[in-house]
């Protein structure tokens, strides 16, 4: 779909997923690293636990379908080479702190003066302007500032960070979507533009309805390990089965009450609950709890009944029941479960990429979408350091002698 497009990807871990998405869609993406390699290559885990720039699984995860070159932007010659590359590019993606690229003479205006059709995407923690634009950041800081962190962890302790950083994955996906929208506008008007993506704002959508609670003075959703708190009601979302965990909805109201009704019918059929629980009005029960008409201890008793039922069965048994009865219950998959998932295998989700330098091929998570006419293909494994210097700089018109000289001088 983007086969005619060229992308210059200058990002670090803040934005590499954006370039990978555009590469998956067919764009020619050039990942630009400093000489010696990107700091991202130092992030583990590493293949066979052997730390090496070309064995970082983190690097592999976000850099397929890209070529890789090195370039020293601290040198005048390096900056000139980047601007020359920009003359033939459709997109530039960068994730430096606000103003850092402009200070080098590599901001949007510098590129646009030479290539007005360029789409320039900037990914930062807080955006290009505003009182927090230059605040220091980590994934933990961004998640805390944006709101989601308040929901992670145990209720009687401070919130905890997600084990897998999430903030910039949201921002990178939003940046890719924004780049495509800008490209559509470019095809219509012939004009490029700058795109400012703030990770803290991308995360707002990940908060679902929670973000609307404060403006309308509704009850806040509170942190609870394995669930949430809605006012005085403690709602478990994760339950322990015989061989792991499952997620189950055990709630009330017009939207979710009918599913709870079906679940309680199943419990009653196998003698797992009494008539009082079976005959409960599961649509109105939430209002009864909040008004005090029904004691909270009653809901706690019902939760214990369900917990005992789930604990006596395997994840597979619970999932089979859920499919038969139309229940909101599903296994919590481990990474091994995902790898062996028959649904993924049947749909060809796992795509093998050869790593000739290691003499191995590895299964990569499959395309994020299936297109009937223009399927996503994995054309390249993640690049080695400077792997495509000769190829890309040759396309720019540099001779082999010039490329070698620039390498010796630390420019590339």
C-alpha positions in Angstrom: 0.0 0.0 0.0 2.9 2.4 0.8 5.3 0.7 -1.7 6.2 4.1 -3.3 6.9 5.8 0.1 10.2 6.3 1.8 10.5 6.7 5.6 13.4 8.0 7.6 13.1 6.6 11.1 15.2 8.5 13.6 13.4 7.1 16.7 14.6 5.4 19.8 12.4 3.2 21.9 9.9 6.0 22.1 8.8 5.5 18.5 10.2 2.5 16.6 6.9 0.8 16.4 5.6 3.7 14.2 8.2 3.0 11.5 7.6 -0.7 11.7 3.9 -0.3 11.1 4.6 1.9 8.0 7.2 -0.7 6.9 4.6 -3.5 7.3 2.4 -1.5 5.0 5.0 -1.6 2.3 7.0 1.6 2.9 10.8 1.6 2.4 11.9 2.4 6.0 15.4 3.4 6.8 16.3 3.1 10.5 19.0 5.6 11.3 21.3 4.9 14.2 24.4 6.7 15.6 27.7 5.0 14.7 28.1 2.0 17.0 24.3 1.4 17.1 21.2 2.6 18.8 21.1 2.5 22.6 17.9 0.4 22.1 20.2 -2.5 21.1 21.4 -2.6 24.7 17.9 -3.4 26.0 17.2 -7.1 26.8 16.2 -9.8 26.8 18.9 -11.1 24.5 18.8 -14.3 22.4 20.3 -17.2 24.4 21.0 -14.6 27.2 24.1 -13.4 25.3 24.1 -9.6 25.4 25.0 -8.2 21.9 23.7 -5.4 19.8 22.4 -7.8 17.2 20.9 -10.2 19.7 18.5 -7.8 21.5 15.0 -9.3 21.2 13.7 -5.8 22.1 15.4 -4.5 19.0 14.0 -7.4 16.9 10.5 -6.7 18.2 10.2 -3.2 16.6 12.5 -3.1 13.6 11.5 -5.7 11.0 10.8 -4.5 7.5 13.5 -1.8 7.8 16.9 -1.2 6.4 19.5 0.1 8.8 22.2 2.8 8.4 24.5 4.7 10.8 24.8 8.5 10.8 26.4 10.9 13.2 24.1 13.9 13.5 26.6 15.7 15.8 28.7 16.4 12.7 27.9 19.0 10.0 28.5 16.3 7.3 26.1 14.0 9.0 23.4 16.6 9.2 23.9 17.4 5.5 23.5 13.8 4.6 20.3 13.5 6.5 18.8 16.5 4.8 19.8 15.1 1.5 18.1 11.8 2.4 15.1 13.9 3.4 14.8 15.4 -0.1 13.7 12.0 -1.4 11.6 11.0 1.6 7.9 11.1 2.3 8.1 10.7 6.1 10.5 11.6 8.8 9.8 10.1 12.3 11.7 11.4 15.3 11.4 11.0 19.0 13.9 13.4 20.5 13.0 15.9 23.2 11.2 19.0 22.0 13.4 21.4 20.1 16.4 19.0 20.0 16.1 18.3 16.2 15.5 22.0 15.4 18.6 23.0 17.4 20.6 20.7 15.0 19.0 22.4 12.0 16.9 19.2 11.4 13.5 20.3 12.5 10.3 20.3 10.4 11.0 23.7 8.9 14.5 22.7 7.8 13.3 19.7 5.9 10.1 21.4 4.6 12.1 24.2 3.1 13.7 21.6 0.8 10.8 19.2 0.5 7.4 20.8 1.2 5.6 17.5 0.7 7.4 15.9 3.7 5.3 14.6 6.6 7.4 15.1 9.8 6.2 13.0 12.8 7.5 13.9 16.3 6.8 11.6 19.3 7.5 13.0 22.8 6.2 12.3 26.3 4.2 15.5 26.8 4.2 17.2 23.4 6.2 19.9 21.7 4.9 22.8 23.9 3.2 23.5 27.2 4.6 23.7 30.8 5.6 20.0 30.9 7.1 19.8 27.4 10.7 19.5 28.8 10.0 17.3 31.8 12.2 14.2 32.1 10.4 10.9 31.3 10.3 7.2 31.6 7.5 4.8 30.8 6.6 4.9 34.5 6.5 8.7 34.6 4.3 8.9 31.4 1.9 6.3 32.7 1.6 8.1 36.0 1.1 11.5 34.4 -1.5 10.2 31.9 -3.7 8.4 34.5 -3.5 4.6 33.8 -1.0 3.9 36.6 -3.6 4.7 39.2 -5.4 1.4 38.3 -2.3 -0.9 38.5 -1.4 -2.9 41.6 -2.9 -3.7 45.0 -5.3 -1.3 46.6 -3.4 -1.1 49.9 -0.1 -0.2 48.3 1.2 2.4 45.9 0.5 1.7 42.2 3.0 -0.2 40.2 4.3 0.0 36.7 3.3 -2.4 34.0 5.9 -5.1 33.4 5.9 -4.4 29.7 6.2 -0.6 28.9 3.1 0.6 27.2 3.1 4.4 27.0 5.2 4.7 23.8 3.5 1.7 22.1 0.2 3.7 22.3 2.0 6.8 21.1 3.8 5.0 18.2 0.5 3.4 17.0 -1.2 6.7 17.1 1.7 8.3 15.3 1.5 5.7 12.5 -2.3 6.4 12.2 -1.7 10.2 12.1 1.0 9.8 9.5 -1.4 7.9 7.2 -4.0 10.5 7.7 -1.5 13.2 6.8 -0.5 11.2 3.7 -4.1 11.0 2.6 -4.2 14.8 2.9 -0.9 15.1 1.0 -2.5 13.1 -1.9 -5.4 15.5 -1.9 -3.7 18.8 -1.4 0.0 18.2 -2.3 1.0 19.6 1.1 3.0 18.0 3.8 2.8 18.8 7.5 4.2 18.4 11.0 2.6 15.9 13.4 3.0 16.3 17.2 2.2 13.1 19.1 2.3 13.3 23.0 2.4 9.9 24.7 0.4 11.3 27.7 -2.5 12.2 25.3 -2.4 9.0 23.4 -2.9 7.1 26.7 -6.1 9.1 27.4 -8.0 6.8 25.1 -6.6 3.8 26.9 -8.4 4.9 30.0 -11.8 4.1 28.5 -14.7 5.8 30.4 -12.5 6.4 33.5 -11.3 9.7 32.1 -14.9 11.0 31.9 -15.6 10.3 35.6 -14.1 13.4 37.0 -15.6 16.0 34.6 -19.1 14.6 35.2 -18.5 14.0 38.9 -19.2 10.3 38.7 -17.7 7.7 41.0 -14.0 7.1 40.2 -12.8 3.6 39.3 -10.3 2.5 42.0 -7.4 0.2 42.0 -7.9 -3.4 43.2 -5.6 -6.3 42.4 -7.3 -8.5 39.8 -10.3 -6.2 39.5 -11.6 -2.7 40.1 -13.5 -0.8 42.7 -16.6 1.1 41.8 -17.6 3.1 44.9 -18.0 0.5 47.7 -18.3 -2.4 45.3 -15.2 -4.6 44.8 -15.4 -6.2 41.4 -13.0 -9.1 40.7 -12.1 -9.6 37.0 -9.4 -12.3 37.4 -10.2 -15.6 39.1 -8.0 -18.6 39.9 -8.8 -21.9 38.1 -7.2 -25.3 38.7 -4.3 -24.7 36.3 -4.0 -20.9 36.0 -6.3 -17.9 35.9 -9.4 -16.9 34.0 -11.2 -13.6 33.5 -14.9 -13.5 34.2 -17.5 -10.8 34.4 -19.7 -11.1 37.5 -21.6 -7.8 37.5 -25.1 -6.3 37.2 -27.1 -3.7 35.3 -28.9 -3.8 31.9 -25.7 -4.4 29.9 -23.9 -7.1 32.0 -26.6 -8.4 34.3 -28.0 -10.8 31.6 -24.6 -12.5 31.3 -24.4 -12.9 35.1 -27.9 -14.4 34.9 -26.7 -17.0 32.5 -23.7 -17.8 34.6 -25.8 -18.2 37.8 -28.1 -20.5 35.9 -25.1 -22.7 35.1 -24.1 -22.7 38.7 -27.6 -23.7 39.8 -27.8 -26.5 37.2 -24.7 -28.2 38.7 -25.8 -27.5 42.3 -23.0 -24.9 42.9 -25.4 -22.2 44.2 -28.6 -22.0 46.3 -32.0 -20.7 45.3 -31.4 -17.3 46.8 -28.5 -16.6 44.5 -30.3 -18.2 41.6 -33.4 -16.0 42.0 -31.5 -12.7 42.5 -32.4 -9.9 40.1 -29.0 -9.4 38.6 -30.0 -6.3 36.7 -31.1 -4.4 39.8 -28.6 -5.9 42.2 -26.0 -3.1 41.8 -28.6 -0.5 42.7 -29.6 -2.5 45.7 -26.0 -2.7 46.9 -25.4 1.0 46.4 -28.6 2.0 48.1 -28.0 -0.3 51.1 -31.2 -2.3 50.4 -28.9 -5.4 49.9 -25.9 -5.8 52.2 -22.4 -5.9 50.7 -21.8 -9.2 52.5 -24.4 -10.8 50.1 -22.3 -9.9 47.1 -19.2 -11.2 48.9 -20.9 -14.5 49.5 -21.9 -14.8 45.9 -18.3 -14.1 44.8 -17.1 -16.9 47.0 -19.5 -19.3 45.5 -18.3 -18.4 42.0 -14.6 -18.5 43.1 -15.1 -22.1 44.4 -16.8 -23.2 41.2 -13.9 -21.8 39.0 -11.2 -23.1 41.3 -12.5 -26.7 40.8 -12.1 -26.5 37.0 -9.3 -26.1 34.5 -9.0 -23.1 32.1 -10.0 -25.3 29.2 -13.2 -26.5 31.0 -14.2 -23.0 31.9 -13.6 -21.8 28.3 -15.7 -24.7 26.9 -18.5 -23.9 29.3 -18.3 -20.2 28.3 -18.6 -21.1 24.6 -21.5 -23.5 25.2 -23.5 -21.1 27.4 -22.5 -17.7 26.0 -20.7 -16.5 29.1 -18.2 -13.7 29.6 -15.4 -15.9 30.7 -12.0 -16.7 29.1 -8.6 -18.1 30.0 -5.8 -15.7 30.9 -3.2 -16.9 28.4 0.5 -17.4 29.2 3.1 -16.6 26.5 3.3 -20.3 25.9 -0.5 -20.5 25.5 -0.3 -17.7 22.9 2.5 -19.4 21.0 0.5 -22.7 20.7 -2.9 -21.0 20.2 -4.6 -23.0 17.4 -6.5 -19.9 16.3 -3.3 -18.1 15.6 -1.8 -21.1 13.9 -4.8 -21.5 11.7 -4.7 -17.9 10.6 -1.0 -17.9 9.9 -0.3 -15.4 12.6 3.3 -16.5 13.3 5.6 -15.4 10.5 9.1 -16.8 10.3 12.0 -14.5 9.5 15.5 -15.8 8.7 18.4 -14.5 10.7 21.4 -15.7 8.6 23.9 -14.2 10.9 22.7 -16.6 13.6 21.9 -19.5 11.3 18.3 -19.6 12.6 14.8 -18.5 11.8 12.4 -17.2 14.4 8.6 -16.9 14.6 7.5 -13.2 14.7 4.0 -12.1 15.8 2.0 -11.8 12.7 0.5 -8.8 10.8 -1.7 -6.5 12.9 -4.4 -6.7 10.1 -5.2 -8.9 7.2 -5.8 -7.2 3.8 -7.5 -9.2 1.1 -5.8 -7.4 -1.8 -2.5 -6.1 -0.3 -1.4 -8.5 2.4 1.3 -7.5 4.8 4.5 -9.4 4.3 7.6 -9.6 6.4 10.4 -8.8 3.9 13.3 -8.1 6.2 14.5 -9.2 9.6 15.7 -6.3 11.8 18.9 -4.8 10.4 22.4 -5.2 11.8 24.4 -2.1 12.7 25.1 -0.2 9.5 24.1 -3.2 7.4 22.7 -1.1 4.6 25.2 1.8 4.6 26.7 1.0 1.2 23.2 0.4 -0.3 21.5 3.5 1.0 24.4 6.0 0.7 25.0 4.5 -2.8 21.5 5.5 -3.7 22.3 9.0 -2.5 25.2 9.1 -5.0 28.1 8.5 -2.7 30.9 6.3 -4.0 32.4 3.4 -2.1 35.5 5.4 -1.4 33.4 8.3 0.0 31.4 5.9 2.2 34.6 4.3 3.5 36.1 7.7 4.2 33.0 8.9 6.1 33.1 5.7 8.1 36.7 6.3 9.1 35.9 9.9 10.1 33.0 8.8 12.3 30.4 10.5 10.1 28.6 7.3 9.4 
